[in-house]
């Protein structure tokens, strides 16, 4: 006879094993080579060679002598560049405020976040998970909430520091995928940007501000092509860029409600016409991408915008960091508009820190989650990371002009739809299947076939 606790452990293990199968897919967005942390994606392997306990052997449950707190173990995948500097600055500020909290930074880099996520799944199954870890919020966390592995922190965290008043609804929705707060977003990367080389579009006679719909952009790309430039800097070697583009096209051709009905609620069959139209438009863009798109990274594609070979780039706001580090002048040499048709929407990719149940350092983890939700932590992290704060009451002085414009767009946005390409809108297994469906578009599948595969994902 098995007791109730044994049954619960079995349920949790099965839930996370299912999630683990989906997690093996390539993960795009905030981490690694898929953009957003400034790293190449092949940073430290998490094998402990960087001084971290990549194998999950941290002493995160111990209590240091003289401290009332157990060791706070914070795991993340920001392996180098702006992401590493940003999170370590937050950690230093936390330690200054709470010097009596023993602190263990556990860096598990590489795999665009996949290494960390696999590590967490294993450690949760083994019952020795860290205090908290970097995680995409939203439906990405459903395997954990379905297995009752994340704690409701509405009273202990979200009631502090005016958090509920300072976060917009789209962000708050992502922080409570099962209806209660279980995680704290630290940053936001916007997905629906269209960047461009000012000189190239002017020479081609294209006005980006006049492009109203995703299909209008097809005409603009053709005009750029006629002028002798590459229309859309883009890579197809990894599937996430086209997946991200397709989702943004769908948002631009419909609205936030339809987007969420499809990707969050899975109402695919009722919206098959909208899906097929978005696939067809995305396919049309692929006629105007670099000839070597299948063998280059997104940063190499972006170099064509920087070098004046290509006009446009659809990418998350992390692309702006490349222009800034190349000393290009914002508004004069490079600029951006909301992706055609998506004005008023701020498509979200975020990183957050969840609070697991059976926490090895409950009091210290509560302090960490509270701190992540403060204006101080977000003013430290986001200017360094090239992202914007989820709070709407953060001082914007430390941010560059591009980020200030993004903050203004965010705070004035009508809706904040979660990115499906980065795991916020759909749970891992669905996200993986959707990515495979769009990836078939890169290899010549028909729009009808792609829509059929999307339907099968749900």
N, C-alpha and C positions, 0 to 999 in steps of 0.2 A: 504493500500500500504506500502511495506517495503522498507527502503532506502538501499543503497549499503552497508553501514556499518553493518546493521542488517544481510544482506545476508552473509557477510564475517564472522560475528560472528557465524552464524549457521553452515557454512562450517567448520570452525575451530573446533567447538564443536563436530560435527559429526566425523571429522577426529580423534580427540583425544579419542572419545568414542570407536571407532574401535580399536585404539591402546591400550586402557585400557583393553579391553577384552583379548587381547593377553598378556598384562603385568601381568595378574594374575598367569601366569605359574611360576614355580620355576626358579630363575635366577642364573646362575652359574658364576664363575670366580673371578673377582677382589674383590667381597665383600663377607662378611659373611662366613658361613661354607663351601662354595664352593671354598674357597681358596683365598689367596692373601692379606687379610688385617690383618691376624693374629687373627681374632676374631672368636668366636664360632657361630656367626650368630644370637645369641639371645641377642645382646647388648641392649642398651636403645631402648625403643619402639617408640620413637618419639612422646610421649604423653606430652612432656614438662617437664617430671620429671627430666631431666638432665639440665634443665635451658634453653633449646632451645625452639623455638616456633614450636613444631612439628605439631600443628594444622593449621599452615599457618597464625598465627595471628601476625607475625612480623610487626614491624613498618618500614619495608624496604623502604618505599617511603618518609619517613620524612627527613627533613634537620635539622641537629643539629645546635643549635645557635652558630654563629661564624664560621661556615664552609660553603664553597661555594658548597660543594658536598652533595647530598642526601645519606642516609645510604646505604652502600653496603651490601646486604645480600647474603652470600655464603652458599648454602645448600650442604651437603654431607652425605654419609652413613658410613664413616670410624669410627666405634663406639668405638674401643679400639685397643690396641696393636700397631704394627708398623705403620699401616695406620693412626691412630689418631695422633700419635706423629709426623709423617711426614707432614701431612697437616697443623697441628697447627704450626709447625716450619715455613712453607711457609707463613702462615698467619701473624705470628709475624714479619717475614722479610718484608712482604708487608707493614705492619703498621709502621715499622720503616722508610721505604722509603716515606710513604704517611701518616704522622701523622694527617693530616687535613681531611682524609677520615673517616667518621663515619663507623664503621665496626660491622656487626652482623653475627657471626657464627651460622648457624642453622644445628645442628646435628640431622639427622633422621635415626637412625641405625636400624638394624634388617631386616630379610627377604632376606638376600643376595642382598640388594639393592631394593627389591620390595617395601618396605615401602616408601622409598624416591620417587620412580617413581610414585607410586599411589598418593602421596601427591602433586607432581608436576602437574600431570594430573588434579587433582581437582582444584588446585590453578590457573592453566592456564585457565580452563573453567570459574572460578569465577573472572578472571581478576586481581588477586593480586599475581602473581607469583614472586619468588625471582629474584634478579639481575642476578644470574647465579647458576648453580648446577652441581654436579658431574654427568656425563653421558657418557655412551659408545658412541663413535663416529660411523661413517660409516652409514650403512643402518638402524641401530637402531634409527637414528634421522629422517628418512624419514617421519613418520607421522607428525612431526613438520614442516619440510620443505615443505611437500605437502600442509600444511595449511598456509604457509607463516608466520610462527611463529618465525623464526630465521632470524637474520639480516646478511647481507653480511658484513663481517669484513675484507675483503681482503685489503682494503686501510687503515683502521684505526688501524689494529692489525698486519696482516701478512706482511705488508710492513716495519714493524719496526724490529729492532734487528737482521737483516739478517735472519729472520725466514725461508723464502722460500728457501734460499740457504742451510740452516742447517738441513732441514728435508728431509728424503728420500721419494721417490714417494709414496710408499705404505701408509705412514703416512699422507702425504698430500692428497691422495685420500680419506682417511677416514675422514679427516677434511672438505671435501666438497662433501657430499653425493648427493647434487643436482647440483653440478657443480660450486659452489662458497663457499668460506670459511665461515663457520658459527660457528666453535668451535676451541678450542686450546687443543691438547693433552698434558698432563703433564708427562705421564709415559708409559712404555711398559712392559707387561709381555709376555714372549715367551711361546707358547703353545706346540711346537713340540720338547719337551725334552724327553729323555729316561734315567731315573736315575737308578743307580744300586749299590748294595753292592759289593764292590771289592772282599772281601774274599769269598763270596758265589759264584760269577761267576767263580773265579779262582778254587775253590774246585770242581765246576761242570764241569770245562774244557771248558768254553764258553768265547770267546773273543768278547765283545760287538762291538769293532771297525770293526770286520769282518762281521757283520750282515748287509747286503746290501739292503735287501728289506723287506717289512712288512711280506711276507710269510716266509722269512728266520727266522724271529723272532719266528714264530710258532715252527720251528724246535729247536731253542734255548730254548724255554720254555719247550719243551718236554725233552730235555737233562737235564735241571735244575730239572724237576720233577723226572726224573730217579735217580738223585743224592739225592733225599729226601727233596728238598726244594719246596716252593711255587714259581711258575714261575713268575706270574704277580700280584703284590699287587694292588688291585682294589676293588672299592665298587660299588654296583648296587642298593642300596636302594634309592638313588636319581639318576635321569636319566642323569644328565649332564656329569658325568665321561665317560660313554659309548658313549655319543654323541660326546664329545671331542675326544675320541679315534677313533671313526669311521671316523670323519672328517680328522684326522691326517693320518689315514691309506689311505684314498682316496688321500690325497696330496702325500703320499709316493708311491702309486701305479700309479699315473698319473703325473701331474705337476701343477704348479701354474695357468697356463692358463685354464686347464680343471677344476680345483678346482673352479676358479672364474666363469667360464662359467656355472657351475652347481649351485653354491650357490648364487652368486651375480646376474647372469643374468637369472637364472631359466631354463637353457637348460637341463632339466632332461631327457626327452625321448631320445634325441640324445646320451645320455651318460649312458643309462640304464645298459649296460654291465659293465662299470667301477663301477657303484654304486653297482651292485650285487656282484662283486668281493670284493669290500671293506667291504660290509656287511658280506660276507662269512669269510673273514679273521678276522674281529672283532669277529665274532661268535666263530672262532677257538681259539682265545685268552681266551674266557670265560671258556674253559675247564681247564685252568691253573690258576684260580684265587682262593682266599681263600674260604673255604667252608662256611664261615659266611659272604660272601660279601654283602648279602642283608640286613644285620643288623648293619654294621659298617660304619663309616665315612671315607673319604679319608685320614684323619690324622691317624686314627686307622689302616687303611691298610698300610700307610707309616711306621708306627711303626714296622711292620713286616720286612721291609727293614732295618730299624735301628737296630733291634734286631737280624738280621741274619737269620730270618725265610724265607724271600722271596728275590728273586734276583732283579727283575725289578719293576719299577714304571713309568708309563706314566703320566706326570702331567705338569702343568705350572711351571714356574721357582720359584713360591712361595714355592714349596716343599723344595727348597734348604735351606730356612730359618730354617726349622725344623732340618736339619742335622747340621747346624751351631750352633743353640742353644743347641744341644745335644753334642757339642764339638767333633764332628767327623771331621777328617782331610780330606779336599778336595784333591782328587787325590790319597789318600792312603786307606781311609776307605769307601768313597763314591765317585762316579764320574758320568758322564753323557756323552751321545753322542746325536747328532741330531737323532730324530726318524728315523729308517731305511727308506731310499728312499727320505728323505726330506732335505738332506744336500744342502746348498745354499739357502734354504728358511728360513725365520724368521716369523713364524705364529704369528700374532699380536693380543693381547688383550690390550686395552688401556682405560684409563680414561681421560676425557676431560671436559672443561668448555665452554658450548655454550653461545652465546649472544642472548637473546630473544628480539624480537621487543617490542615496547611500554615499554621500560626498565624503571624500577622505579628509577634507578640511572645511567643514560647513561654514564656520564663522568667517574664516579668511576668504572663502569664495564669495560669500555675500558682500564683503567689503570690496573685492575686486569687481564684481558685477556692478555694484553701486558706483564705483569710480569710473568704469568704462562709460557709464551713462551721464557723466558730468560734462559741463562745458569745458572744464580744465583739460580733461583727457582728450576730448575731441578737438580742442584748439591745439594741442600738442601733436596729435597723430596726423590729422588730415592735411595740413599744409605740407608736411614732409612727404606724405604718401601720394599727393596729387589727387586726393579724393575730397569729398565735401562731408561736413558733419550731418548726421541725421537730425540733431537738434536744430531748431530754428532760431535759437537765442544765443548762438555762438558769435563772439567777436570776429568780424571778417578781416580785420587789419592784417593778420599774418598771412593772408592768402594772396596769390597772384591775381592779376586782372581776369584771366580766363576763369579761374575758380570762383571769383566773386560773381561773374556773370552766371556761372552754373548755379551758384547758391541762390541768386535772385530768381532764376528760372524754377528751381526746385520749390522755393517758398511760395511762388505764385502759381504753381502747377495745379491743374484741375484734378489730376489723377496720377498715381504713382504705381503703375503696373509692375509686377515682379518679373525679372528676367527668367524665361524658361530655359534659355541656353546655358544659364549659370546655376540652375538647380532650385531657384526660389519658387517657381510657379508649379513645378511638377515633382513628384517624388522620384528618387533615383532611378528605379527600374523604368518608369515611364520616360523620364528625361533621356536615358540611354537609348531607348527604342526610337524616340523622336529624332535624336541626333543621327542614328543610323539611317532613318528614312530620308532626311535631308542630305546626308552624305551620298545617297544613291543619285541625287540630282547632279552632283559633281561628276558622276560617271555616266550621265546621259539617260537616266530613267525618265519616263514620261510623267507629266504632272499628275495624271490620273493614277498612275502606279504609286507615286509618292503620297498622294492623299490616302490611298488605300492602306499604305504602310502606317501612316499617321493614325488612321482609324484603328488599326490593329494594336497600336501602342496602348490604347485604353481598353 
